[in-house]
Amino acid sequence: MIMEPSRTNSEDSVYRKLKSAIRKRYIRQGSQLVEIALAQQLGVSRTPVRSAIKRLESEGLVNSIPNKGAFVITPTLREIKETFLVRAQLEKMAARLTAKKITKSQLGVLQELIDTESQVFDKSNLDNYFAINDTLHLKIAEFSGNKVLSSYVQELLDKTRIYLILYDPFLKLEYSPTAEHQKIVDALKNRTPKGAGKAVEKHIKSSIGGLGATKILPEDYLSI
């Protein structure tokens, strides 16, 4: 006997499909997410679609406007660049502090993350890559011992992740984030605060350039 998929599985499936469609720009920035239309296209009821939209809203990818509906966010280029530049300065500070006090076991944690990241990146697994990438950056900030600094880094990581999802850097990257991460960890290992700070700043500025390497895809919902 074939069991019907649970409501949770249905909601997760719709969520993944909508998020992927936004990331690949089948659903473009500023587009309204119409529950009825999406439910018909995905062959589900409106309930899992509504739940998926709320989940995307909680992640910052969707903005709900009273009496109008839910829309994919439309960050400006200036907003994106300014956010990354602020993040670069905070993480530069964190790296310099961490380089002065990092332990052998902490270096081991960072190296293990990079090794895992390399495997995930080669498979173009975007969600797993973001999770590992964020953990690596946050760990470096946490190892600085400055809780206020690491909390701000966490906040900016959450914000910039949204931009990376919208612009899907895996479509075309002209630099290797894993190689740049390795340079950061090498500088930390050598206990060179200035070098670690520069490596972090260069890496994050490379991310800004990577956002522009996008590919134009269809504007409709046909391939969700």
VEXGU-281677 format. One record per atom (N, C-alpha, C): x negated, y, z. Coordinates in Angstrom, 3 decimals, always signed. Atoms other than C-alpha are relative to their C-alpha. Layout:
((X Y Z))
...
This chain:
((-0.847 -1.198 +0.000))
((+0.000 +0.000 +0.000))
((-0.878 +1.243 +0.000))
((+0.783 -1.229 +0.088))
((-1.371 +3.400 -0.997))
((+0.595 +1.040 +0.933))
((-0.474 -0.980 -0.971))
((-1.123 +5.921 +1.816))
((-0.006 +1.395 -0.609))
((-0.041 -1.386 +0.436))
((-0.081 +9.500 +1.128))
((-1.089 +0.780 +0.734))
((+1.025 -0.787 -0.678))
((-2.876 +11.996 +1.872))
((+0.618 +0.833 +1.106))
((-0.510 -0.771 -1.126))
((-2.470 +13.766 +5.185))
((+0.056 +1.475 -0.354))
((-0.112 -1.438 +0.233))
((-1.523 +17.415 +5.391))
((-1.357 +0.673 +0.137))
((+1.322 -0.586 -0.215))
((-4.995 +18.202 +6.720))
((-0.884 -0.189 -1.219))
((+0.802 +0.263 +1.190))
((-6.670 +16.541 +3.741))
((+0.445 +0.875 -1.160))
((-0.538 -0.830 +1.069))
((-4.374 +18.442 +1.389))
((-0.447 +1.443 +0.168))
((+0.422 -1.373 -0.271))
((-5.188 +21.759 +3.062))
((-1.488 +0.176 -0.279))
((+1.443 -0.073 +0.235))
((-8.923 +21.036 +2.958))
((-0.308 -0.010 -1.493))
((+0.216 +0.098 +1.436))
((-8.723 +20.092 -0.713))
((+0.331 +1.318 -0.694))
((-0.401 -1.275 +0.594))
((-6.862 +23.285 -1.635))
((-1.007 +1.084 +0.364))
((+0.989 -0.984 -0.459))
((-9.287 +25.354 +0.441))
((-1.287 -0.099 -0.816))
((+1.245 +0.186 +0.749))
((-12.324 +23.851 -1.301))
((+0.151 +0.435 -1.453))
((-0.221 -0.361 +1.401))
((-10.800 +24.329 -4.752))
((+0.102 +1.512 -0.178))
((-0.133 -1.454 +0.099))
((-9.862 +27.951 -4.124))
((-1.341 +0.689 +0.240))
((+1.300 -0.598 -0.300))
((-13.238 +28.759 -2.596))
((-0.953 -0.184 -1.175))
((+0.850 +0.267 +1.159))
((-15.017 +27.125 -5.528))
((+0.400 +0.883 -1.175))
((-0.482 -0.825 +1.108))
((-12.828 +29.013 -8.004))
((-0.401 +1.458 +0.182))
((+0.436 -1.370 -0.284))
((-13.666 +32.310 -6.289))
((-1.500 +0.117 -0.242))
((+1.460 -0.020 +0.161))
((-17.371 +31.461 -6.195))
((-0.407 -0.027 -1.469))
((+0.340 +0.125 +1.417))
((-17.410 +30.504 -9.878))
((+0.671 +1.070 -0.859))
((-0.673 -1.124 +0.646))
((-15.294 +33.571 -10.705))
((+1.087 -0.402 -0.986))
((-1.227 +0.325 +0.717))
((-12.403 +31.648 -12.217))
((+1.119 +0.864 +0.590))
((-0.858 -0.984 -0.649))
((-10.536 +33.764 -9.682))
((-0.909 +1.182 +0.291))
((+0.934 -1.114 -0.062))
((-12.144 +37.154 -10.005))
((+0.253 +0.905 +1.201))
((-0.125 -0.943 -1.101))
((-12.766 +39.803 -7.370))
((+1.175 +0.942 -0.253))
((-1.153 -0.878 +0.121))
((-9.661 +41.862 -6.693))
((+1.264 -0.721 -0.429))
((-1.174 +0.755 +0.442))
((-7.348 +39.112 -7.968))
((+0.914 -0.316 +1.180))
((-0.958 +0.362 -1.034))
((-4.178 +38.461 -6.008))
((+0.186 -1.511 +0.011))
((-0.232 +1.435 -0.146))
((-3.714 +34.943 -4.662))
((+1.494 -0.212 +0.239))
((-1.451 +0.176 -0.067))
((-0.069 +34.161 -5.400))
((+0.311 -1.445 +0.374))
((-0.243 +1.342 -0.527))
((+1.096 +31.185 -3.349))
((+0.766 -0.896 -0.970))
((-0.835 +0.825 +0.879))
((+3.788 +29.967 -5.752))
((-0.781 -0.457 -1.226))
((+0.755 +0.332 +1.213))
((+1.541 +30.114 -8.819))
((-1.101 -1.007 +0.297))
((+1.086 +0.912 -0.352))
((-1.373 +28.405 -7.073))
((+0.534 -1.381 +0.366))
((-0.593 +1.281 -0.390))
((+0.877 +25.709 -5.602))
((+0.396 -0.807 -1.234))
((-0.403 +0.684 +1.231))
((+2.239 +24.894 -9.061))
((-1.214 -0.524 -0.757))
((+1.194 +0.397 +0.746))
((-1.211 +24.780 -10.649))
((-0.748 -1.140 +0.674))
((+0.719 +1.031 -0.743))
((-2.632 +22.585 -7.901))
((+0.871 -1.212 +0.318))
((-0.895 +1.128 -0.231))
((+0.421 +20.341 -7.647))
((+0.261 -0.291 +1.460))
((-0.259 +0.166 -1.431))
((+1.023 +20.948 -3.953))
((+1.110 +0.962 +0.417))
((-0.993 -0.934 -0.516))
((+3.546 +22.735 -1.768))
((-0.698 +1.310 +0.373))
((+0.585 -1.295 -0.356))
((+3.037 +26.328 -0.645))
((-0.722 -0.040 +1.348))
((+0.583 +0.056 -1.350))
((+2.086 +25.251 +2.902))
((-1.525 -0.139 -0.002))
((+1.465 +0.101 +0.005))
((-1.473 +24.028 +2.182))
((-0.668 +1.190 -0.679))
((+0.554 -1.182 +0.665))
((-2.020 +27.002 -0.132))
((-0.059 +1.160 +0.987))
((-0.048 -1.077 -0.992))
((-0.950 +29.404 +2.611))
((-1.094 -0.191 +1.053))
((+1.032 +0.290 -1.004))
((-3.264 +27.684 +5.110))
((-1.397 +0.261 -0.557))
((+1.307 -0.203 +0.634))
((-6.181 +27.779 +2.659))
((-0.308 +1.489 -0.123))
((+0.191 -1.445 +0.139))
((-5.675 +31.499 +2.035))
((-0.348 +0.624 +1.348))
((+0.302 -0.518 -1.335))
((-5.655 +32.203 +5.779))
((-1.428 -0.359 +0.408))
((+1.360 +0.440 -0.323))
((-8.870 +30.221 +6.130))
((-1.029 +0.845 -0.749))
((+0.893 -0.848 +0.792))
((-10.510 +32.206 +3.330))
((-0.021 +1.423 +0.554))
((-0.071 -1.331 -0.606))
((-9.318 +35.394 +5.006))
((-0.859 +0.061 +1.258))
((+0.797 +0.034 -1.228))
((-10.944 +34.351 +8.295))
((-1.493 +0.020 -0.302))
((+1.405 +0.007 +0.404))
((-14.221 +33.891 +6.394))
((-0.421 +1.318 -0.643))
((+0.322 -1.300 +0.579))
((-13.984 +37.374 +4.905))
((+0.049 +0.055 -1.510))
((-0.052 +0.028 +1.464))
((-13.489 +36.304 +1.285))
((+1.299 +0.586 -0.543))
((-1.319 -0.475 +0.418))
((-9.851 +37.369 +1.151))
((+0.496 +1.061 +0.970))
((-0.565 -1.071 -0.813))
((-8.109 +40.483 +2.393))
((+1.509 +0.033 -0.200))
((-1.459 -0.028 +0.088))
((-4.387 +40.396 +3.196))
((+0.512 +1.407 +0.292))
((-0.569 -1.337 -0.141))
((-2.478 +43.646 +2.725))
((+1.500 -0.137 +0.249))
((-1.431 +0.106 -0.319))
((+0.954 +43.937 +4.404))
((+0.892 +0.467 -1.156))
((-0.997 -0.304 +1.036))
((+3.861 +43.918 +1.926))
((-0.566 -0.018 -1.423))
((+0.595 +0.068 +1.337))
((+1.460 +43.405 -0.983))
((-0.520 -1.400 -0.323))
((+0.506 +1.336 +0.244))
((-0.262 +40.050 -0.598))
((-1.463 -0.159 +0.349))
((+1.402 +0.315 -0.287))
((-3.698 +38.437 -0.366))
((-0.833 +0.196 -1.261))
((+0.859 -0.311 +1.135))
((-6.538 +39.596 -2.601))
((-1.445 -0.391 +0.295))
((+1.428 +0.277 -0.140))
((-10.124 +38.473 -3.186))
((-0.699 +1.343 +0.209))
((+0.648 -1.268 -0.326))
((-12.387 +41.147 -1.703))
((-0.824 +0.528 -1.176))
((+0.771 -0.640 +1.074))
((-14.200 +43.621 -3.947))
((-1.068 +0.914 +0.596))
((+1.070 -0.832 -0.571))
((-17.415 +44.793 -2.260))
((-0.705 +0.792 -1.096))
((+0.715 -0.815 +0.980))
((-19.222 +47.624 -4.021))
((-1.475 -0.379 -0.004))
((+1.427 +0.293 +0.107))
((-22.800 +47.255 -5.225))
((-0.777 +0.744 +1.083))
((+0.680 -0.789 -1.026))
((-23.842 +50.009 -2.837))
((+0.150 -0.649 +1.373))
((-0.247 +0.656 -1.284))
((-22.240 +48.236 +0.126))
((-0.867 -1.245 +0.151))
((+0.794 +1.226 -0.028))
((-23.995 +44.991 -0.771))
((-1.475 +0.309 +0.241))
((+1.420 -0.342 -0.127))
((-27.424 +46.581 -1.169))
((-0.321 +0.558 +1.378))
((+0.251 -0.601 -1.310))
((-27.132 +48.617 +2.024))
((+0.019 -1.051 +1.104))
((-0.080 +1.061 -1.006))
((-26.122 +45.541 +4.018))
((-1.262 -0.852 -0.005))
((+1.212 +0.807 +0.096))
((-29.068 +43.509 +2.724))
((-1.226 +0.768 +0.492))
((+1.154 -0.792 -0.424))
((-31.505 +46.366 +3.360))
((-0.056 +0.129 +1.522))
((-0.037 -0.055 -1.469))
((-30.366 +46.718 +6.984))
((-0.413 -1.349 +0.570))
((+0.367 +1.347 -0.452))
((-30.629 +42.959 +7.407))
((-1.506 -0.222 -0.136))
((+1.439 +0.173 +0.225))
((-34.153 +43.054 +5.958))
((-0.810 +0.641 +1.120))
((+0.744 -0.697 -1.048))
((-35.300 +45.576 +8.548))
((+0.128 -0.702 +1.354))
((-0.201 +0.696 -1.274))
((-33.765 +43.695 +11.480))
((-0.759 -1.326 +0.033))
((+0.706 +1.286 +0.032))
((-35.182 +40.350 +10.380))
((-1.511 +0.193 -0.054))
((+1.430 -0.327 +0.003))
((-38.550 +41.969 +9.746))
((-0.474 +0.209 +1.439))
((+0.316 -0.227 -1.405))
((-38.541 +43.126 +13.363))
((-0.031 -1.320 +0.768))
((-0.082 +1.289 -0.688))
((-37.498 +39.666 +14.544))
((-1.208 -0.873 -0.324))
((+1.139 +0.829 +0.414))
((-40.240 +37.940 +12.546))
((-1.292 +0.468 +0.660))
((+1.218 -0.539 -0.630))
((-42.916 +40.246 +13.933))
((-0.064 -0.390 +1.477))
((-0.044 +0.382 -1.415))
((-41.787 +39.524 +17.493))
((-0.236 -1.501 +0.172))
((+0.118 +1.459 -0.091))
((-41.519 +35.786 +16.885))
((-1.424 -0.466 -0.266))
((+1.373 +0.392 +0.349))
((-44.996 +35.589 +15.343))
((-0.937 +0.081 +1.204))
((+0.860 -0.184 -1.170))
((-46.457 +36.688 +18.672))
((+0.192 -1.084 +1.058))
((-0.303 +0.917 -1.102))
((-44.845 +33.950 +20.743))
((+0.519 -1.366 -0.430))
((-0.589 +1.250 +0.459))
((-43.658 +31.065 +18.556))
((-0.808 -1.203 +0.477))
((+0.647 +1.212 -0.507))
((-44.402 +27.579 +19.890))
((-0.116 -1.050 -1.104))
((+0.194 +1.081 +0.966))
((-45.478 +24.422 +18.102))
((+1.321 -0.709 -0.285))
((-1.280 +0.689 +0.188))
((-42.082 +22.801 +18.661))
((+0.966 +0.859 -0.820))
((-0.855 -0.899 +0.774))
((-40.295 +25.864 +17.271))
((-0.414 +0.016 -1.468))
((+0.484 +0.082 +1.379))
((-42.486 +25.759 +14.178))
((+0.472 -1.295 -0.649))
((-0.473 +1.285 +0.511))
((-41.508 +22.110 +13.807))
((+1.461 +0.065 -0.410))
((-1.423 -0.165 +0.318))
((-37.826 +23.060 +13.858))
((+0.157 +0.728 -1.332))
((-0.081 -0.788 +1.230))
((-38.345 +25.648 +11.116))
((-0.463 -0.806 -1.212))
((+0.523 +0.789 +1.116))
((-40.408 +23.293 +8.957))
((+0.983 -1.086 -0.412))
((-0.992 +1.040 +0.302))
((-37.785 +20.571 +9.220))
((+1.178 +0.591 -0.780))
((-1.092 -0.672 +0.713))
((-35.120 +23.038 +8.088))
((-0.391 +0.275 -1.451))
((+0.464 -0.279 +1.358))
((-37.211 +24.023 +5.064))
((-0.047 -1.277 -0.835))
((+0.064 +1.272 +0.723))
((-37.791 +20.395 +4.102))
((+1.394 -0.461 -0.428))
((-1.383 +0.374 +0.318))
((-34.051 +19.725 +4.259))
((+0.579 +0.946 -1.041))
((-0.493 -1.012 +0.938))
((-33.283 +22.956 +2.431))
((-0.457 -0.298 -1.426))
((+0.548 +0.296 +1.321))
((-35.526 +21.939 -0.458))
((+0.806 -1.086 -0.704))
((-0.782 +1.097 +0.574))
((-33.556 +18.735 -0.998))
((+1.394 +0.474 -0.393))
((-1.349 -0.503 +0.262))
((-30.201 +20.513 -0.789))
((+0.000 +0.959 -1.181))
((+0.085 -0.986 +1.078))
((-31.300 +23.320 -3.115))
((-0.147 -0.683 -1.356))
((+0.208 +0.728 +1.256))
((-32.457 +20.864 -5.775))
((+1.292 -0.628 -0.508))
((-1.281 +0.607 +0.380))
((-28.973 +19.323 -5.740))
((+1.082 +1.055 -0.234))
((-0.935 -1.119 +0.184))
((-27.327 +22.780 -6.008))
((+1.245 -0.139 +0.871))
((-1.106 +0.112 -0.949))
((-25.173 +22.049 -2.962))
((+0.096 +1.323 +0.755))
((-0.047 -1.368 -0.492))
((-24.177 +25.631 -2.210))
((+0.385 +0.108 +1.469))
((-0.466 -0.114 -1.380))
((-22.263 +25.161 +1.047))
((-1.055 -0.483 +0.996))
((+1.038 +0.520 -0.893))
((-24.964 +23.014 +2.649))
((-1.227 +0.906 +0.004))
((+1.157 -0.902 +0.081))
((-27.658 +25.368 +1.398))
((+0.209 +1.227 +0.874))
((-0.274 -1.187 -0.808))
((-25.998 +28.389 +3.002))
((-0.104 -0.311 +1.489))
((+0.033 +0.379 -1.415))
((-25.634 +26.530 +6.302))
((-1.439 -0.117 +0.494))
((+1.403 +0.174 -0.385))
((-29.323 +25.590 +6.389))
((-0.742 +1.330 -0.058))
((+0.640 -1.304 +0.159))
((-30.443 +28.997 +5.125))
((+0.311 +0.909 +1.188))
((-0.394 -0.852 -1.122))
((-28.466 +30.816 +7.810))
((-0.636 -0.469 +1.304))
((+0.594 +0.547 -1.219))
((-29.744 +28.483 +10.518))
((-1.477 +0.368 +0.097))
((+1.425 -0.335 +0.030))
((-33.348 +29.097 +9.466))
((-0.229 +1.460 +0.390))
((+0.158 -1.423 -0.291))
((-32.993 +32.875 +9.511))
((+0.384 +0.322 +1.443))
((-0.451 -0.273 -1.362))
((-31.089 +32.844 +12.787))
((-0.985 -0.547 +1.030))
((+0.973 +0.581 -0.927))
((-33.619 +30.546 +14.474))
((-1.213 +0.916 +0.165))
((+1.149 -0.905 -0.075))
((-36.439 +32.937 +13.604))
((+0.337 +1.192 +0.895))
((-0.428 -1.124 -0.832))
((-34.447 +35.758 +15.198))
((+0.130 -0.421 +1.461))
((-0.179 +0.489 -1.372))
((-33.573 +33.672 +18.264))
((-1.340 -0.243 +0.687))
((+1.313 +0.283 -0.572))
((-37.207 +32.652 +18.762))
((-0.724 +1.281 +0.424))
((+0.609 -1.271 -0.403))
((-38.032 +36.360 +19.164))
((+0.258 +0.274 +1.476))
((-0.341 -0.204 -1.397))
((-36.374 +36.202 +22.577))
((+0.877 +1.214 +0.239))
((-0.840 -1.196 -0.113))
((-34.320 +39.336 +21.868))
((+1.433 -0.365 -0.392))
((-1.364 +0.451 +0.254))
((-30.660 +38.349 +22.218))
((+0.827 +1.029 -0.770))
((-0.740 -1.046 +0.711))
((-29.318 +41.693 +21.005))
((-0.365 -0.023 -1.481))
((+0.477 +0.048 +1.377))
((-31.441 +41.495 +17.878))
((+0.573 -1.207 -0.736))
((-0.496 +1.212 +0.658))
((-30.408 +37.916 +17.113))
((+1.505 +0.066 -0.238))
((-1.449 -0.120 +0.200))
((-26.715 +38.793 +17.558))
((+0.316 +0.870 -1.210))
((-0.194 -0.852 +1.177))
((-26.999 +41.566 +14.966))
((-0.387 -0.742 -1.278))
((+0.410 +0.798 +1.158))
((-28.847 +39.228 +12.611))
((+1.110 -0.983 -0.370))
((-1.105 +0.930 +0.242))
((-26.026 +36.687 +13.004))
((+1.154 +0.707 -0.707))
((-1.101 -0.765 +0.596))
((-23.441 +39.342 +12.157))
((-0.276 +0.319 -1.472))
((+0.345 -0.348 +1.379))
((-25.294 +40.399 +9.014))
((-0.129 -1.237 -0.884))
((+0.047 +1.252 +0.758))
((-25.887 +36.795 +7.945))
((+1.410 -0.391 -0.445))
((-1.387 +0.319 +0.332))
((-22.126 +36.233 +8.073))
((+0.496 +0.876 -1.148))
((-0.467 -0.949 +1.016))
((-21.541 +39.316 +5.951))
((-0.670 -0.245 -1.352))
((+0.700 +0.192 +1.270))
((-24.224 +38.685 +3.340))
((+0.316 -1.352 -0.631))
((-0.381 +1.299 +0.559))
((-23.147 +35.051 +2.975))
((+1.211 +0.149 -0.917))
((-1.183 -0.251 +0.825))
((-19.845 +36.335 +1.600))
((-0.423 +0.520 -1.366))
((+0.468 -0.554 +1.269))
((-21.695 +38.328 -1.051))
((-0.662 -1.074 -0.852))
((+0.672 +1.067 +0.738))
((-23.799 +35.314 -1.997))
((+1.008 -0.979 -0.587))
((-1.043 +0.892 +0.510))
((-20.681 +33.167 -2.346))
((+0.675 +0.620 -1.215))
((-0.679 -0.686 +1.101))
((-19.046 +35.765 -4.591))
((-0.845 +0.047 -1.262))
((+0.870 -0.149 +1.161))
((-22.073 +36.052 -6.842))
((-0.770 -1.257 -0.370))
((+0.572 +1.311 +0.310))
((-23.230 +32.403 -6.760))
((-1.415 +0.061 -0.572))
((+1.370 -0.108 +0.489))
((-27.046 +32.751 -6.991))
((-0.530 -1.259 -0.663))
((+0.486 +1.231 +0.615))
((-27.381 +29.120 -8.102))
((+0.179 +0.001 -1.513))
((-0.199 -0.041 +1.443))
((-26.203 +30.104 -11.563))
((-1.300 +0.327 -0.722))
((+1.271 -0.367 +0.640))
((-29.578 +31.664 -12.307))
((-0.893 +0.691 +1.020))
((+0.937 -0.585 -0.943))
((-32.399 +32.228 -9.865))
((-1.373 +0.109 -0.645))
((+1.326 -0.203 +0.567))
((-35.707 +33.695 -10.918))
((-1.072 -0.065 +1.088))
((+0.958 +0.179 -1.080))
((-37.363 +32.979 -7.586))
((+0.424 -1.217 +0.805))
((-0.304 +1.177 -0.805))
((-37.537 +30.072 -5.175))
((+0.179 +0.408 +1.455))
((-0.211 -0.366 -1.398))
((-35.918 +30.804 -1.802))
((-0.743 -0.929 +0.953))
((+0.704 +0.949 -0.866))
((-37.481 +27.652 -0.353))
((-1.480 +0.351 +0.097))
((+1.416 -0.380 +0.004))
((-40.982 +28.745 -1.383))
((-0.215 +1.258 +0.837))
((+0.128 -1.233 -0.780))
((-40.387 +32.167 +0.151))
((+0.190 -0.275 +1.485))
((-0.181 +0.383 -1.401))
((-39.119 +30.595 +3.359))
((-1.284 -0.629 +0.545))
((+1.240 +0.640 -0.427))
((-42.303 +28.531 +3.490))
((-1.073 +1.046 +0.302))
((+0.976 -1.067 -0.235))
((-44.401 +31.702 +3.229))
((+0.261 +0.690 +1.337))
((-0.356 -0.618 -1.282))
((-42.499 +33.165 +6.179))
((-0.482 -0.875 +1.152))
((+0.391 +0.927 -1.064))
((-43.078 +30.066 +8.303))
((-1.522 -0.110 +0.096))
((+1.468 +0.049 -0.017))
((-46.752 +29.938 +7.286))
((-0.569 +1.213 +0.729))
((+0.458 -1.216 -0.676))
((-47.173 +33.528 +8.464))
((+0.263 -0.089 +1.499))
((-0.303 +0.186 -1.423))
((-45.479 +32.657 +11.753))
((-0.994 -0.974 +0.627))
((+0.951 +1.004 -0.482))
((-47.751 +29.638 +12.116))
((-1.376 +0.616 +0.222))
((+1.299 -0.672 -0.116))
((-50.795 +31.859 +11.583))
((+0.032 +1.135 +1.018))
((-0.192 -1.042 -1.018))
((-49.384 +34.251 +14.190))
((-0.446 +1.377 -0.498))
((+0.294 -1.316 +0.575))
((-49.657 +37.277 +11.926))
((+1.306 +0.784 -0.108))
((-1.255 -0.759 -0.020))
((-46.785 +39.639 +12.833))
((+0.234 +0.833 -1.256))
((-0.146 -0.848 +1.177))
((-47.431 +42.019 +9.958))
((+0.311 -0.841 -1.236))
((-0.219 +0.872 +1.149))
((-47.606 +39.195 +7.426))
((+1.381 -0.632 +0.017))
((-1.325 +0.606 -0.126))
((-44.447 +37.552 +8.760))
((+1.083 +1.015 -0.342))
((-0.975 -1.051 +0.285))
((-42.573 +40.843 +8.609))
((+0.099 +0.298 -1.484))
((+0.017 -0.277 +1.439))
((-43.639 +41.498 +5.033))
((+0.628 -1.144 -0.794))
((-0.546 +1.167 +0.704))
((-42.735 +37.957 +3.958))
((+1.524 -0.023 +0.086))
((-1.455 -0.040 -0.182))
((-39.223 +38.304 +5.392))
((+0.618 +1.105 -0.845))
((-0.533 -1.138 +0.748))
((-38.676 +41.720 +3.849))
((+0.009 -0.284 -1.505))
((+0.087 +0.326 +1.420))
((-39.829 +40.532 +0.419))
((+1.057 -1.027 -0.383))
((-0.970 +1.062 +0.270))
((-37.612 +37.459 +0.623))
((+1.418 +0.550 -0.089))
((-1.369 -0.516 -0.010))
((-34.444 +39.360 +1.493))
((+0.230 +0.955 -1.167))
((-0.139 -0.878 +1.160))
((-35.084 +41.953 -1.205))
((+0.125 -0.821 -1.283))
((-0.152 +0.893 +1.148))
((-35.426 +39.060 -3.667))
((+1.441 -0.478 -0.107))
((-1.397 +0.435 -0.012))
((-31.946 +37.974 -2.607))
((+0.896 +1.026 -0.674))
((-0.785 -1.058 +0.630))
((-30.579 +41.334 -3.720))
((-0.093 -0.122 -1.516))
((+0.185 +0.156 +1.440))
((-32.070 +40.795 -7.168))
((+0.720 -1.225 -0.524))
((-0.657 +1.232 +0.423))
((-30.658 +37.275 -7.305))
((+1.494 +0.159 -0.180))
((-1.438 -0.209 +0.103))
((-27.131 +38.600 -6.871))
((+0.411 +0.494 -1.375))
((-0.344 -0.534 +1.313))
((-27.297 +40.282 -10.249))
((-0.076 -1.030 -1.104))
((+0.169 +1.035 +1.026))
((-28.106 +37.046 -12.077))
((+1.243 -0.869 -0.075))
((-1.263 +0.724 +0.043))
((-24.507 +36.023 -12.673))
((+0.401 -0.330 -1.424))
((-0.487 +0.460 +1.297))
((-22.688 +34.336 -15.502))
((+1.490 +0.298 -0.096))
((-1.407 -0.332 +0.169))
((-19.360 +35.537 -16.863))
((+0.787 -1.262 -0.331))
((-0.831 +1.174 +0.200))
((-16.690 +32.854 -16.635))
((+1.440 +0.433 -0.275))
((-1.385 -0.349 +0.314))
((-13.005 +32.730 -17.659))
((+0.709 +0.702 +1.143))
((-0.706 -0.777 -1.002))
((-10.614 +35.051 -15.860))
((+1.262 -0.694 +0.499))
((-1.250 +0.633 -0.403))
((-7.734 +32.597 -15.549))
((-0.227 -1.062 +1.070))
((+0.045 +1.002 -1.058))
((-6.923 +29.841 -13.060))
((-0.073 -1.424 -0.550))
((-0.192 +1.303 +0.624))
((-6.954 +26.949 -15.535))
((-0.936 -1.086 +0.497))
((+0.971 +1.022 -0.390))
((-10.045 +25.207 -14.187))
((-0.173 -0.134 +1.508))
((+0.093 +0.108 -1.458))
((-9.332 +25.417 -10.456))
((-0.110 -1.471 +0.399))
